[in-house]
């Protein structure tokens, strides 16, 4: 069955099916004639929850999902595994859910890949393609995909032990459709570290071995192996570096060329942290430096965030992307542990960010990541509307020409700060006719981007949800670009060509069916704009 994120098969019925439907409706009508107002309220509640199902962001068909796992490209398919609990819409014994795509924007759901066993729940990890058959799981005719994941032994945790997390492996020789767990698991035992999880494994050509990047409480540990079965400790990083407001999780290590000089390459280390994010709760920081096959060295004292929004966590990147492509593709979990288990969606909870390409740029002596939607977003663009230049004032906002079906939609807008009477704050407002709104803006006094969801609709499920969430400060600039990707209940801002990213979810009681450019305490020039109607239909 093909899904973009949630589309169901549309069935064609003949006359018999039509008669059946009429009969069912008649019977239902008979029994529901005396239904109470509370029943009607319940139906309205269910309809409201369903309106939050995104169209161009991956979600499970039902039940609970969190971290993306095992992201790997193999034989024409992008694999997306994920933390999944098939029996509830709140977190529980973790499995690995599984989906595949040939274009990153249309997904097919596959059966659960990995189930809990006597060693524990199946926590986060990665998948590699063992091309040289170092593990011995493959053969001359069959290449093995190998999953490396964390076992979480809940009984050990409950009895107060510190070594309840270990690392296991499983393999597949049929393109990831079925998996066999290694009979000598765990392959990496716990040395007494309470948080010892989320292995990201890649082949290091220089070292000639597999390198595992593992979260170890408040820092990262590196291990190496010739065969994915036998692991040796190499080094650790981060005990007194970076943000330390919470536990480190879901690390990722990869090399990127510097955009301004492609012959210069740097290593990037992603580390998620919970809590301790820049706007509260969970978030993902990153470090830029060098890795010699044994040890990572950081080159900056600044704390850097891949996304300033509340709702991008545990993100990692794809492995085994062909050299002819060579993109570093990132997906994160679009939620926050402060409220993820309470968001008002049903029959599912959890969505992924839209896939993004990460690029490394250099400004003076400082390196930073840029994030932008993958080019495959063009496959979703159905209609383009150009917006001409115009002046926006506090008294005269501008309504963007969005489709009758307002979402999903992509908007690119470039603003120019005028010399005369410039606005102190400006941006774009998503709103409806019952007073709910989300503002995506730029504050010139602080030189910071922000998303304001204080009046976005439902927010009483958590005291940590409503708020104005800011980016870090940027250098003063005359022309400011907004790139918005908006779905049923989320907005992703890619500003300054992806140098600033903010991802936020929201739950209006009524759809936001209007978007307008706004300004406060002065004017702003909309230099140019483009609106793309998006559709997931192939």
RODO-2510 file (C-alpha; in nm, 4 decimals, decimal comma):
residues 538
     n   res          X          Y          Z
     1     x     0,0000     0,0000     0,0000
     2     x     0,1425     0,3396    -0,0941
     3     x     0,1361     0,6292     0,1475
     4     x     0,2843     0,9740     0,1469
     5     x     0,2231     0,9781     0,5168
     6     x    -0,1257     0,8627     0,5759
     7     x    -0,3208     0,8159     0,2573
     8     x    -0,5516     0,5191     0,2575
     9     x    -0,6468     0,3116    -0,0437
    10     x    -0,9537     0,4404    -0,2196
    11     x    -1,1888     0,1566    -0,2929
    12     x    -1,4223     0,1443    -0,5890
    13     x    -1,7507    -0,0220    -0,5217
    14     x    -2,0056    -0,1576    -0,7607
    15     x    -2,3800    -0,1582    -0,7186
    16     x    -2,3610    -0,4266    -0,4521
    17     x    -2,1186    -0,2180    -0,2508
    18     x    -2,3427     0,0853    -0,2897
    19     x    -2,6461    -0,1061    -0,1634
    20     x    -2,4393    -0,2295     0,1290
    21     x    -2,3386     0,1238     0,2194
    22     x    -2,6996     0,2464     0,1995
    23     x    -2,8125    -0,0399     0,4228
    24     x    -2,5404     0,0294     0,6791
    25     x    -2,6238     0,3994     0,6829
    26     x    -2,9931     0,3232     0,7299
    27     x    -2,9231     0,0919     1,0226
    28     x    -2,6826     0,3387     1,1791
    29     x    -2,9340     0,6163     1,1370
    30     x    -3,1998     0,4085     1,3084
    31     x    -2,9826     0,3299     1,6092
    32     x    -2,8338     0,6771     1,6374
    33     x    -3,1580     0,8752     1,6261
    34     x    -3,1498     0,9073     2,0017
    35     x    -2,7778     0,9783     2,0302
    36     x    -2,6900     1,2326     2,3006
    37     x    -2,5062     1,5600     2,2565
    38     x    -2,2029     1,4025     2,4246
    39     x    -2,1885     1,1520     2,1382
    40     x    -2,1925     1,4348     1,8871
    41     x    -1,9195     1,6098     2,0817
    42     x    -1,7092     1,2949     2,0732
    43     x    -1,7460     1,2700     1,6955
    44     x    -1,6477     1,6327     1,6555
    45     x    -1,3437     1,5702     1,8755
    46     x    -1,2342     1,2742     1,6595
    47     x    -1,2796     1,4782     1,3419
    48     x    -1,0718     1,7572     1,4950
    49     x    -0,7897     1,5202     1,5863
    50     x    -0,7851     1,3720     1,2359
    51     x    -0,7475     1,7145     1,0782
    52     x    -0,3954     1,7280     1,2240
    53     x    -0,2728     1,4355     1,0145
    54     x     0,0068     1,5737     0,7928
    55     x     0,0172     1,5035     0,4229
    56     x     0,3826     1,5525     0,3306
    57     x     0,5432     1,4481     0,6589
    58     x     0,5867     1,0838     0,7494
    59     x     0,3650     0,9459     1,0250
    60     x     0,2887     0,5917     1,1341
    61     x    -0,0457     0,4657     1,0141
    62     x    -0,1443     0,4386     1,3798
    63     x    -0,0032     0,4289     1,7329
    64     x     0,3172     0,5767     1,8784
    65     x     0,6349     0,6835     1,6953
    66     x     0,9444     0,8727     1,8065
    67     x     1,3120     0,8676     1,6937
    68     x     1,4057     0,7955     1,3315
    69     x     1,6393     0,4949     1,3175
    70     x     1,8467     0,2988     1,0693
    71     x     1,8252     0,5513     0,7878
    72     x     2,0054     0,3914     0,4954
    73     x     1,9885     0,3923     0,1154
    74     x     2,0173     0,0579    -0,0571
    75     x     1,9334    -0,0715    -0,4025
    76     x     1,7123     0,2213    -0,5030
    77     x     1,5282     0,2539    -0,1717
    78     x     1,5495     0,4937     0,1191
    79     x     1,4800     0,2976     0,4365
    80     x     1,3282     0,4719     0,7361
    81     x     1,3106     0,2712     1,0567
    82     x     1,1707     0,4343     1,3668
    83     x     1,0961     0,3850     1,7353
    84     x     0,7474     0,2373     1,7417
    85     x     0,4988     0,1024     1,9933
    86     x     0,2191    -0,0794     1,8081
    87     x    -0,0181    -0,1125     2,1057
    88     x    -0,0716     0,2459     2,2185
    89     x    -0,0426     0,6129     2,1259
    90     x     0,1973     0,6689     2,4161
    91     x     0,5502     0,5385     2,4607
    92     x     0,5868     0,1704     2,5493
    93     x     0,8061    -0,1333     2,4726
    94     x     1,0023    -0,0171     2,1714
    95     x     1,0021    -0,1894     1,8326
    96     x     1,1509    -0,0774     1,5026
    97     x     0,8818     0,0308     1,2592
    98     x     0,9802     0,0350     0,8929
    99     x     0,8981     0,2239     0,5737
   100     x     1,0667     0,2634     0,2350
   101     x     1,0628     0,5236    -0,0393
   102     x     1,2243     0,5702    -0,3767
   103     x     1,1979     0,9494    -0,3639
   104     x     1,1928     1,0549     0,0058
   105     x     0,8421     1,2020    -0,0247
   106     x     0,6175     0,9026    -0,0949
   107     x     0,6448     0,6191     0,1561
   108     x     0,5336     0,2568     0,1718
   109     x     0,4763     0,1091     0,5163
   110     x     0,6367    -0,2314     0,5761
   111     x     0,5895    -0,4791     0,8631
   112     x     0,7659    -0,4194     1,1939
   113     x     1,1348    -0,4963     1,1465
   114     x     1,2537    -0,5672     1,5025
   115     x     1,0587    -0,6799     1,8084
   116     x     1,1636    -0,6730     2,1757
   117     x     1,3079    -0,9986     2,3092
   118     x     1,4551    -1,1404     2,6299
   119     x     1,7453    -0,8952     2,6137
   120     x     1,5168    -0,5935     2,6162
   121     x     1,3284    -0,3329     2,4191
   122     x     1,4734    -0,2286     2,0830
   123     x     1,5978     0,1282     2,1255
   124     x     1,7518     0,3567     1,8626
   125     x     2,0357     0,2652     1,6303
   126     x     2,1533     0,2541     1,2716
   127     x     2,1759     0,0290     0,9666
   128     x     2,4772    -0,0244     0,7422
   129     x     2,5219    -0,2032     0,4116
   130     x     2,8045    -0,4525     0,4645
   131     x     2,9365    -0,4397     0,1094
   132     x     3,2606    -0,6234     0,1886
   133     x     3,0830    -0,8821     0,4053
   134     x     3,2996    -0,8044     0,7055
   135     x     3,0348    -0,9580     0,9308
   136     x     3,0056    -1,2813     0,7357
   137     x     2,6270    -1,2468     0,7283
   138     x     2,6193    -1,2058     0,3508
   139     x     2,7554    -1,4069     0,0605
   140     x     2,8888    -1,3588    -0,2902
   141     x     2,5331    -1,3233    -0,4177
   142     x     2,3642    -1,1579    -0,1204
   143     x     2,4739    -0,8352     0,0461
   144     x     2,3771    -0,8083     0,4103
   145     x     2,2178    -0,5058     0,5690
   146     x     2,3166    -0,4966     0,9355
   147     x     2,1203    -0,3149     1,2058
   148     x     2,3064    -0,2006     1,5162
   149     x     2,0739    -0,1025     1,8000
   150     x     2,0433    -0,0638     2,1757
   151     x     1,8864    -0,3284     2,3964
   152     x     1,7063    -0,1677     2,6908
   153     x     1,6523    -0,4240     2,9654
   154     x     1,3622    -0,2843     3,1645
   155     x     1,3987    -0,5424     3,4425
   156     x     1,7569    -0,4352     3,4992
   157     x     1,6478    -0,0731     3,5079
   158     x     1,3735    -0,1458     3,7619
   159     x     1,6116    -0,3256     3,9946
   160     x     1,8464    -0,0272     4,0010
   161     x     2,1265    -0,1631     3,7850
   162     x     2,3372     0,0727     3,5727
   163     x     2,4263    -0,1738     3,2976
   164     x     2,0765    -0,2328     3,1574
   165     x     2,1590    -0,0959     2,8102
   166     x     2,3720    -0,2973     2,5672
   167     x     2,4223    -0,3049     2,1903
   168     x     2,2924    -0,5793     1,9632
   169     x     2,2892    -0,6484     1,5907
   170     x     2,0562    -0,8100     1,3384
   171     x     2,0928    -0,8698     0,9662
   172     x     1,8845    -0,8942     0,6517
   173     x     1,9740    -1,0490     0,3174
   174     x     1,6480    -0,9612     0,1408
   175     x     1,6616    -0,5797     0,1179
   176     x     1,5455    -0,5296     0,4740
   177     x     1,2180    -0,7186     0,4446
   178     x     1,2987    -0,9671     0,7202
   179     x     1,5629    -0,9609     0,9928
   180     x     1,7583    -1,2211     1,1885
   181     x     1,9079    -1,1281     1,5243
   182     x     2,2655    -1,2342     1,5904
   183     x     2,2675    -1,5360     1,8208
   184     x     2,5585    -1,4006     2,0259
   185     x     2,4023    -1,0676     2,1184
   186     x     2,4872    -0,8378     2,2833
   187     x     2,7966    -0,7476     2,0810
   188     x     2,8856    -0,4571     2,3117
   189     x     2,8231    -0,5007     2,6825
   190     x     2,7710    -0,2167     2,9240
   191     x     3,0725    -0,1078     3,1345
   192     x     2,8482     0,0346     3,4077
   193     x     2,7179     0,3442     3,2296
   194     x     2,3506     0,4122     3,2993
   195     x     2,2801     0,5807     2,9628
   196     x     2,4669     0,3794     2,7009
   197     x     2,2734     0,3890     2,3769
   198     x     2,1823     0,4925     2,0228
   199     x     2,4744     0,3577     1,8155
   200     x     2,5418     0,5289     1,4834
   201     x     2,7826     0,3170     1,2795
   202     x     2,9727     0,4036     0,9612
   203     x     3,2681     0,2593     0,7747
   204     x     3,5794     0,4752     0,8137
   205     x     3,8039     0,4385     0,5093
   206     x     4,1057     0,5968     0,6735
   207     x     4,0917     0,3687     0,9762
   208     x     3,9808     0,0676     0,7704
   209     x     3,7148    -0,0318     1,0206
   210     x     3,3668     0,0385     1,1453
   211     x     3,3277     0,3319     1,3835
   212     x     3,0431     0,3408     1,6343
   213     x     2,9383     0,6756     1,7792
   214     x     2,7491     0,6079     2,1017
   215     x     2,5739     0,8280     2,3582
   216     x     2,7248     0,7731     2,7042
   217     x     2,5301     0,9819     2,9527
   218     x     2,6712     1,3344     2,9275
   219     x     2,9184     1,2655     2,6468
   220     x     2,9880     1,0559     2,3366
   221     x     3,1985     0,7391     2,3175
   222     x     3,3678     0,6052     2,0053
   223     x     3,4227     0,2339     1,9438
   224     x     3,5726     0,0482     1,6477
   225     x     3,5229    -0,2952     1,4942
   226     x     3,6540    -0,4925     1,1962
   227     x     3,3382    -0,7027     1,1638
   228     x     3,0446    -0,5369     1,3498
   229     x     3,0643    -0,8143     1,6102
   230     x     3,3757    -0,7340     1,8130
   231     x     3,4112    -0,3791     1,9420
   232     x     3,7002    -0,1886     2,1021
   233     x     3,6871     0,1430     2,2862
   234     x     3,8634     0,4296     2,1067
   235     x     3,7909     0,7575     2,2845
   236     x     3,5286     0,9870     2,4294
   237     x     3,4206     1,3456     2,3672
   238     x     3,2116     1,6178     2,5239
   239     x     3,2154     1,5873     2,9017
   240     x     3,2858     1,9588     2,9430
   241     x     3,1944     2,0825     2,5944
   242     x     2,8619     2,1926     2,4496
   243     x     2,5196     2,2043     2,6115
   244     x     2,4663     1,9879     2,9198
   245     x     2,1134     2,0591     3,0347
   246     x     2,0163     1,6945     2,9973
   247     x     2,1166     1,3488     2,8764
   248     x     2,2992     1,3201     2,5427
   249     x     2,1277     1,0959     2,2882
   250     x     2,1195     0,9882     1,9219
   251     x     2,4652     1,1007     1,8037
   252     x     2,5737     1,1024     1,4407
   253     x     2,9191     1,1536     1,2900
   254     x     2,9860     1,2392     0,9255
   255     x     3,2157     1,4382     0,6996
   256     x     3,1093     1,7336     0,4835
   257     x     3,2919     1,9521     0,2313
   258     x     3,3003     2,3242     0,3053
   259     x     3,0798     2,5048     0,0535
   260     x     3,3237     2,7899     0,0008
   261     x     3,6132     2,5495    -0,0600
   262     x     3,5120     2,1955    -0,1582
   263     x     3,8677     2,0678    -0,1104
   264     x     3,8372     2,1470     0,2605
   265     x     3,6406     1,8911     0,4596
   266     x     3,5291     1,8858     0,8196
   267     x     3,3662     1,6320     1,0483
   268     x     3,0274     1,7111     1,1991
   269     x     2,9027     1,5501     1,5199
   270     x     2,5301     1,5727     1,5932
   271     x     2,4154     1,5185     1,9518
   272     x     2,0577     1,5389     2,0734
   273     x     1,9946     1,6521     2,4296
   274     x     1,6930     1,6144     2,6563
   275     x     1,6191     1,8452     2,8284
   276     x     1,8372     2,1499     2,7649
   277     x     1,7242     2,2783     2,4247
   278     x     1,7493     2,6507     2,3408
   279     x     1,3733     2,6965     2,3868
   280     x     1,3196     2,4252     2,6469
   281     x     1,2900     2,0500     2,6340
   282     x     1,4627     1,8396     2,3707
   283     x     1,6779     1,9643     2,0810
   284     x     1,9855     1,8767     1,8740
   285     x     2,3237     2,0464     1,8984
   286     x     2,6222     1,9944     1,6722
   287     x     2,9992     2,0268     1,6721
   288     x     3,2367     2,0854     1,3801
   289     x     3,5955     1,9654     1,3842
   290     x     3,8164     1,6725     1,2918
   291     x     3,8047     1,2967     1,3399
   292     x     4,1218     1,0950     1,2807
   293     x     3,9627     0,7518     1,3034
   294     x     4,0124     0,7425     1,6789
   295     x     3,9276     1,0770     1,8343
   296     x     3,7030     1,3765     1,7603
   297     x     3,8416     1,7280     1,8103
   298     x     3,6051     2,0247     1,8288
   299     x     3,7099     2,3551     1,6670
   300     x     3,4664     2,6002     1,8268
   301     x     3,3596     2,6953     2,1763
   302     x     3,0152     2,8089     2,0617
   303     x     2,7055     2,5988     2,1268
   304     x     2,5351     2,5377     1,7935
   305     x     2,1837     2,4099     1,7252
   306     x     2,0673     2,2418     1,4081
   307     x     1,7142     2,3766     1,4686
   308     x     1,5928     2,6367     1,7181
   309     x     1,2340     2,5141     1,7172
   310     x     1,0747     2,3076     1,9906
   311     x     0,9930     2,0246     1,7517
   312     x     1,2973     1,8688     1,5908
   313     x     1,4672     1,6003     1,7983
   314     x     1,6786     1,2851     1,7648
   315     x     1,7549     1,3606     1,4012
   316     x     2,0205     1,1636     1,2158
   317     x     2,1366     1,1297     0,8558
   318     x     2,1258     0,8694     0,5813
   319     x     2,4168     0,6372     0,5208
   320     x     2,5228     0,4662     0,1974
   321     x     2,4051     0,7518    -0,0263
   322     x     2,5723     0,6956    -0,3678
   323     x     2,8791     0,9091    -0,4391
   324     x     2,7053     1,0377    -0,7520
   325     x     2,4518     1,1990    -0,5184
   326     x     2,6683     1,2564    -0,2085
   327     x     2,4037     1,4568    -0,0213
   328     x     2,3856     1,4434     0,3570
   329     x     2,0123     1,3906     0,4160
   330     x     1,8648     1,4514     0,7595
   331     x     1,5307     1,3592     0,9199
   332     x     1,4262     1,4387     1,2768
   333     x     1,1334     1,3534     1,5019
   334     x     0,8894     1,6461     1,4920
   335     x     0,7974     1,6676     1,8582
   336     x     0,9384     1,7392     2,2034
   337     x     0,9564     1,5140     2,5078
   338     x     0,7963     1,7886     2,7178
   339     x     0,4569     1,7123     2,5614
   340     x     0,4962     1,4450     2,2913
   341     x     0,2778     1,1914     2,4729
   342     x    -0,0032     1,4421     2,5201
   343     x    -0,0445     1,6084     2,1813
   344     x    -0,4082     1,5868     2,0631
   345     x    -0,3762     1,3494     1,7674
   346     x    -0,5421     1,0155     1,7052
   347     x    -0,5115     0,7318     1,6090
   348     x    -0,1401     0,8095     1,5912
   349     x     0,1202     1,0182     1,7698
   350     x     0,4438     1,1360     1,6132
   351     x     0,5617     1,2769     1,2799
   352     x     0,8966     1,3286     1,1112
   353     x     1,0393     1,6520     0,9784
   354     x     1,0487     1,6934     0,6041
   355     x     1,3786     1,5450     0,4766
   356     x     1,6536     1,8057     0,4661
   357     x     1,9936     1,8421     0,3037
   358     x     2,2727     1,9532     0,5346
   359     x     2,5545     2,1702     0,4010
   360     x     2,8561     2,3149     0,5788
   361     x     2,9359     2,6817     0,5336
   362     x     3,2174     2,9011     0,6651
   363     x     3,1798     3,2611     0,7800
   364     x     3,5124     3,4140     0,8833
   365     x     3,6601     3,1382     1,1029
   366     x     3,3297     2,9870     1,2136
   367     x     3,1637     2,6828     1,0553
   368     x     2,7887     2,6324     1,0579
   369     x     2,5312     2,4005     0,9054
   370     x     2,2672     2,5018     0,6540
   371     x     1,9461     2,2995     0,6246
   372     x     1,7050     2,3083     0,3319
   373     x     1,4272     2,0774     0,2088
   374     x     1,5519     1,8074    -0,0269
   375     x     1,5122     1,8824    -0,3989
   376     x     1,2516     1,6073    -0,4189
   377     x     1,0024     1,8603    -0,2840
   378     x     0,9661     1,9598    -0,6483
   379     x     0,7782     1,6318    -0,7019
   380     x     0,5055     1,7661    -0,4723
   381     x     0,4667     2,1055    -0,6376
   382     x     0,1366     2,1176    -0,8241
   383     x     0,0764     2,4877    -0,8842
   384     x     0,3006     2,7944    -0,8709
   385     x     0,1809     3,1483    -0,7992
   386     x     0,4217     3,4421    -0,8120
   387     x     0,3690     3,7385    -0,5817
   388     x     0,4853     4,0829    -0,7046
   389     x     0,6682     4,3439    -0,5009
   390     x     0,4596     4,5428    -0,2525
   391     x     0,4766     4,7518     0,0620
   392     x     0,3352     4,6017     0,3822
   393     x     0,2312     4,8369     0,6618
   394     x     0,0701     4,7777     1,0013
   395     x    -0,2571     4,9063     0,8556
   396     x    -0,2290     4,7145     0,5285
   397     x    -0,1096     4,3543     0,5678
   398     x    -0,0919     4,1389     0,2570
   399     x    -0,2832     3,8138     0,2150
   400     x    -0,0832     3,5564     0,0232
   401     x    -0,2731     3,3739    -0,2541
   402     x    -0,2881     3,0286    -0,0987
   403     x    -0,5009     2,7461    -0,2465
   404     x    -0,8595     2,6736    -0,1444
   405     x    -0,7195     2,3608     0,0241
   406     x    -0,4624     2,5606     0,2176
   407     x    -0,2187     2,2878     0,3139
   408     x     0,0301     2,1571     0,2379
   409     x     0,1872     2,4687     0,0925
   410     x     0,5381     2,6026     0,0381
   411     x     0,6068     2,9759     0,0469
   412     x     0,9251     3,1584    -0,0459
   413     x     0,9315     3,5270     0,0438
   414     x     1,2089     3,7846     0,0374
   415     x     1,1677     4,0943     0,2515
   416     x     1,3617     4,4198     0,2255
   417     x     1,4018     4,6580     0,5168
   418     x     1,3227     5,0091     0,3856
   419     x     1,5368     5,3088     0,4737
   420     x     1,2325     5,5069     0,5836
   421     x     1,0151     5,3964     0,8769
   422     x     1,1325     5,0329     0,8889
   423     x     0,9271     4,7833     1,0877
   424     x     1,0651     4,6679     1,4201
   425     x     0,8955     4,3305     1,3743
   426     x     0,7651     4,1656     1,0586
   427     x     0,6865     3,8279     0,9138
   428     x     0,4008     3,6015     0,8166
   429     x     0,0874     3,5077     1,0070
   430     x    -0,1105     3,1857     0,9684
   431     x    -0,4626     3,2442     1,0977
   432     x    -0,8306     3,1519     1,0939
   433     x    -1,1539     3,3404     1,1565
   434     x    -1,1854     3,2413     1,5241
   435     x    -0,8794     3,4335     1,6396
   436     x    -0,6201     3,1562     1,6367
   437     x    -0,2846     3,2215     1,4749
   438     x     0,0808     3,1318     1,4430
   439     x     0,3325     3,4045     1,3609
   440     x     0,6621     3,3338     1,1859
   441     x     0,8613     3,6505     1,2247
   442     x     1,1816     3,8482     1,2528
   443     x     1,2543     4,0874     1,5384
   444     x     1,4874     4,3625     1,4165
   445     x     1,5629     4,4880     1,7657
   446     x     1,7059     4,1494     1,8619
   447     x     1,8049     4,0338     1,5111
   448     x     1,6351     3,7040     1,5821
   449     x     1,3782     3,4933     1,4027
   450     x     1,0915     3,3484     1,6009
   451     x     0,7709     3,1472     1,5903
   452     x     0,4879     3,2585     1,8163
   453     x     0,2310     2,9881     1,8916
   454     x     0,0816     3,1427     2,2063
   455     x    -0,2589     3,1687     2,0354
   456     x    -0,2267     2,8697     1,8028
   457     x    -0,5307     2,6781     1,9320
   458     x    -0,5231     2,3763     2,1620
   459     x    -0,2388     2,4060     2,4103
   460     x    -0,3809     2,3082     2,7493
   461     x    -0,2283     1,9605     2,7216
   462     x     0,1056     2,1037     2,8408
   463     x     0,2302     2,4141     3,0193
   464     x     0,5441     2,3929     2,8043
   465     x     0,3722     2,4199     2,4662
   466     x     0,2529     2,7794     2,4176
   467     x     0,5206     3,0441     2,3790
   468     x     0,7396     3,2539     2,1530
   469     x     1,0443     3,0558     2,0478
   470     x     1,3476     3,2440     1,9198
   471     x     1,6527     3,1617     1,7127
   472     x     1,9984     3,2789     1,8004
   473     x     2,0943     3,6306     1,6948
   474     x     2,2105     3,6892     1,3366
   475     x     2,4165     3,9711     1,1905
   476     x     2,2143     4,2767     1,0796
   477     x     2,1024     4,2327     0,7203
   478     x     1,8986     4,4301     0,4663
   479     x     1,7331     4,1464     0,2747
   480     x     1,5771     3,8623     0,4692
   481     x     1,4366     3,5483     0,3093
   482     x     1,1728     3,3183     0,4546
   483     x     1,1221     2,9663     0,3196
   484     x     0,8161     2,8092     0,4808
   485     x     0,6965     2,4523     0,4543
   486     x     0,3485     2,4290     0,6039
   487     x     0,1435     2,1150     0,6616
   488     x    -0,1800     2,0472     0,8478
   489     x    -0,0306     2,1093     1,1922
   490     x     0,3293     2,2198     1,1468
   491     x     0,5492     2,4903     1,0021
   492     x     0,9178     2,4642     0,9173
   493     x     1,1076     2,7892     0,8665
   494     x     1,4302     2,7854     0,6652
   495     x     1,5609     3,1437     0,6820
   496     x     1,8715     3,3041     0,5344
   497     x     1,9065     3,0203     0,2859
   498     x     1,8819     2,7602     0,5598
   499     x     2,1267     2,9120     0,8083
   500     x     1,8432     2,9544     1,0589
   501     x     1,5829     2,6799     1,1037
   502     x     1,2811     2,6722     1,3357
   503     x     1,0349     2,3814     1,3406
   504     x     0,7081     2,3987     1,5349
   505     x     0,3840     2,2029     1,5564
   506     x     0,0418     2,3436     1,6523
   507     x    -0,3207     2,2372     1,6862
   508     x    -0,5808     2,4972     1,5810
   509     x    -0,9457     2,4242     1,6518
   510     x    -1,0193     2,5348     1,2974
   511     x    -0,7776     2,5127     1,0068
   512     x    -0,5544     2,8082     0,9351
   513     x    -0,6955     2,8970     0,5949
   514     x    -0,5231     3,2338     0,5499
   515     x    -0,1629     3,3537     0,5465
   516     x    -0,0630     3,7183     0,5434
   517     x     0,2482     3,9302     0,5541
   518     x     0,2498     4,1604     0,8560
   519     x     0,4573     4,4375     1,0100
   520     x     0,4601     4,6292     1,3375
   521     x     0,5902     4,9748     1,4307
   522     x     0,6822     5,0523     1,0710
   523     x     0,6830     4,9130     0,7196
   524     x     0,8453     4,6279     0,5322
   525     x     0,8847     4,5637     0,1604
   526     x     0,7883     4,2252     0,0240
   527     x     1,0465     4,2168    -0,2531
   528     x     0,9197     3,8963    -0,4116
   529     x     0,7266     3,5857    -0,3241
   530     x     0,6318     3,2447    -0,4574
   531     x     0,3544     3,0159    -0,3398
   532     x     0,3561     2,6471    -0,4313
   533     x     0,0495     2,4356    -0,3817
   534     x     0,1765     2,0930    -0,2776
   535     x     0,0142     1,7564    -0,3209
   536     x     0,1186     1,4077    -0,2216
   537     x    -0,0709     1,2416    -0,5043
   538     x     0,1571     1,0759    -0,7564
***
